[in-house]
Amino acid sequence: MTLIAVILGAVGAILSVFKNRWCFAVWLPCNGFWIWYNYPGIQSWVFLVMFWSCLVGWWTWSHDQAAGDAMHKSMIAELYSDNKKLCTGLTHYKDKVVELENELDRLKESK
């Protein structure tokens, strides 16, 4: 059973490195096991604090994720708007290039 808890702890750490909020869901049962395993020792209190920090972390990351998603959508909308302006500007320049090429062809033909 301790091996499973160690593996869960490692999986949670890997998820945390990749900023995946599900690391907390993996750590909660892992920390719960270590609280039970070390009870009534002082180390059970350490894992109780870690259990509590997982709950707070999960809640915080969940709410930050929603804020991050809103910011991400806003950034995409801004980039889309900038690209649309750029494309409109490029279309204007393309039209100017075509107009100048036509003028050059007319000048060549008139000679």
N, C-alpha and C positions, 0 to 999 in steps of 0.2 A: 504493500500500500504506500510505503514511503517513496518507492521508486516512481509510482504514478504521480505523486505530489511533486516530486522533483521535476519530472517531465512536464507537468502542467506549468510549473513555475518557469521553466525554460521557454516553453511555447508562448506564455504570456509576455516574457521579456522580448522575444522576437517580434511579437505583434506590436509591442510598445515601441520598439525601434522604428517600425514602419508606420507609426502614428495611427494604429488601428485601435479604435476604442473598445473592441471586443477583448483586448488583453485583460480588461477588468473582469469580464465574465469568466475568463479562464482562471484568473487569480483568486476570485472570491471563494470557490470551493477548495482551492489549494490552501489558502490562508485559513479557511475554516477547519480543514483537516489538521493543519499544524497547531491551531489553537487547541483542538481536542487532544492531539498527540502529546503536546507539552504540558497540558493541564495537570496539576496546579502550579507548575513552575513559572518562573518569571518570564521565560521566553514566550509563554502563551500570551502575555500582555503585549509583547512586541508584535506578535501576529494579530492580535486584536486591533492594534493601531493600524497595521497594514490592511486589515480587513476594512476598517472604517475608511482609510484613505482610498481604497478601491471604490467604495460606494461614492465618495465625494468626487473622485477622479472620473468615474463613469458619468455621473451627472454633469460635471463641468465640461467634459469633452463632448458630450451629447449636445449641450447648449452651444458650445463654441463651434461645433460642426455646423449647426443650423446657421449661425452667424457667418461662418466661413463660406457656406453654400450661397448665402445671399450676396456676400461680397464677390464671390466668384462669378455669379450671374451678372452682377453689375459691371464687373471688369469685361466680361464677354460682350455685353451690350455696348460698352464704350468702345471696345476694339472694333466691333461690327460697324458702329457709327463712323469711326475714324477711317476704316477701310472703305466704307461706302463713299465718304468724302474724297478719299484718295482716288478711287475708281472713277468718280465723277470728274475729278480734275484730270485724270489721265485720258478720259474720253474726250474732254475739251481739247487737250493737247494733241490727241490723235486726229481730231477733226481739223485742227490748225495745220498739222503736218500734211494731211491729205490736201487741204486747201493750198498750201505752199507748193506741194508737188504738182498740182494741177496748174498753178500759176507758172511754175518753171516749164512745164510741158508746153503751155501756150506761148511762152517767150521763145522756146526752142523752135516751135513751128512757125513763128512769125519771122524768123531770120531767113 
